[in-house]
Amino acid sequence: MAPEPGDTGGLARAAGPSLELSTPAGPVSLGFVAESASIYLIARERSARWPVTALREGTARVRLSSGVLEGPIRLITDPAEKERVLGLFRAKYGEQRFARWYDHPARILQVEPRAGEEVPTPGSASYYDWLRAEFDNVADDYDHHITGNRINLLLRNRSLAQLRRTFARSQSLIEIGCGSGMETLPLLADGHELLCVDISSRMLDTVRTKAKNEGFSERLRTRQLRASELGSLLREVGPAEFDGGYSTYGALNCEEELGTIPPALHALLRSDARFVAGVYNRWCLFEVVGYTLSGQPGRAFGRTHRPIPVGTSRFCVDIYAHSTSDFRRLFAPWFLSERVEAIPVLLPPSDLVGYAEKFSRHFEQLAGWDRSAGARWPFRNLGDHFLMTFARQDLSTSVAA
């Protein structure tokens, strides 16, 4: 079989013992390091499917020369622990081979085999534990992921401009899924007070450190929560605590069920407050046209899968895409949709940024055309992402209407 990205294949066998990891697609041959009761594996590419499959199921089955072992698998996210494990691989394979096979790895994983013991049933491990670990794993490099890609940076610049317009007179805001704070810090600098929630403790550490360095700590609060746990804040802060809220490009697409979020937001926001949602769109014009013309219909409509699996999308976890009509229905009757903007719609998605780079000299002009088209029907419904601005509704009024 062809090696998976991150698979050392026959190279590992030439350098020493290898193992076979069982996957639904067949066994994957990998180099490894064993220490005490643990086995360590490295995935070089973020698009490699074998680590995602194992992490999603929460257990790994490996075949070594000594026999078959099975046990829990976890993603290592602590920087010191990652460096220690990389040192073990350097010692085993040598600096030259390590640099060729494992330099800048996407994931480092630990398997704790339990020979002869009962192991967790596949699928019983929490999706959210996996999600939390993946975002902890990329926290240190997340800013570069955005600023190093023209389209990702365009997404953030456009959403920040919308947030500033929407919340110009709103003092207290709640942010769902703050990431590394690409929008948090500018809004703090504008004088807003923010409560930021994120599933990743390392992302929150990053935001707090940035705020402290900029002198904004007194206006920032953080809580480690996933989007669907938003209602738990009511016990802490009480109802009608915030003048507005937002969640852009991530947190809302990582939830299988979003039904608890609109009523929780409605309770947390004050009367006439606004909520801005940045959402990975189910219908992307650039992909539908481009992949259809290139004879790849499966990719043209790949976003219709639920969830969109790693390897099909550009994300490190399974995600759920939504259409603009999905979101309007989801937030009614608690919120009324006021405005929709597609980002981008004429320019390519971020994983196809190479096409935009071919026209880099004219990028600003193209971005202007994209902004204009993205605000108009039908293009506003057909972008890579969409920004939808909602107005909080008085339920008694909306029911009467």
Phi, psi and omega in degrees: 000151178290141181296141170291154170305130183093352180278129179273348174051223182294338180299319180295322180294326179291330183271347183156189183300145173236173175229168174244124176265126179284131175224162178302334180272358182120172183290145177242125181274127187223146166287157182203166170232134176252136178215123183053239183260013185243151172242132181248138180232154178233134171251121184284322186252142178291338180276356180300135186272333186297319179291325179296315179300314182294317181293323179297320181279336178083004180214152181229143177241119185236146176247120175248176178298336182273351180138190182260133178232153181217146178179178181297150177233142180220156177270128178276126183240341181290126184302319181294319179293322177298316180296322180297317180292320177299325176297323177296320178292322177298318181295324183284315189257349182086154186298321184293312179292322178302314181298326181284323187260324195235003182297137182054058182290149178279323183215142171239128188236149178240128174248134179245086184298145177233084182297125176077003180252159177289135180245163181300144176293133178308135180091351182279339178293147185289130172302324183288331173296318177298312181302314181299315181294320180298317181285328170301321185294327184257003186302317185293333183251008189292324178300317180294326177302326181273306186288339180274007182225119184305320185286318176300320179292322176299317177304312183291321180294321181290319179292320179297320177298319178294319179297319179294321176294316185289321189250026182303328182246018181254121184278310189254123184234153171243133179245127181256112182081068186284341183059224181270007172090028182296332174256333181301309185295315176299323179288324172298318179296331177285350178107003179285156169256134186232140163251115183255131174243145178203150179286339186261121177293327180289326173297317179295322175301317180298315181295316180298319179296316178298315181297320178296316181295330180268355179082026183250009188303326185290345180256008184239132168236148180226150175217137177273102181213151168271165186302320183288352177264011186303325182300335180294341178291337182300324179293333183270309188259343181083171183284161175052046184270336190239147178277345181184171180205163179202158176207114188237129165060055173165289192301320183287335177277352180264004180252129177292319180238125183254004189300333181279345189284311181303313179295325178295317177297318180303320180288325184280334184267151178280168181303137179066016177289161177246150174230130180248125181245125172256117195229138173290119192277144176288331185242107181248112184302316183299317181289317182299313181288311186296313182287330176294314181294332180269008176075031179236066184299330179299320178283330180302325182241026181297336182284352179280348177291149180225106357280173171276115187284153173305139182100327173272318175264177181267006186266162184274356179224164172296139180225169182239118179270152182224148174269166178297323179292325174306312187288324176299315180294320182299320186270349175280143005265007184290329183223152177247129178289125181255326188207142176228138178221131177272138181217121330280169179237322177267328176279158183284160171298167188295330180284350176247027185300338179304327178294322178290325181296334177297337180243034187301328180294337182246018187299317182297321177295316178297320179296325176294317176297320180297317179298318181294314180293323184294343179267358186247150174283141002268359188297331182296344178263002193233026181272172172302313172234166168227148172254122179240126179258126181248149171252131178295133182259144167283115188298323181296323179289317182293323178294317180296323180294000000 
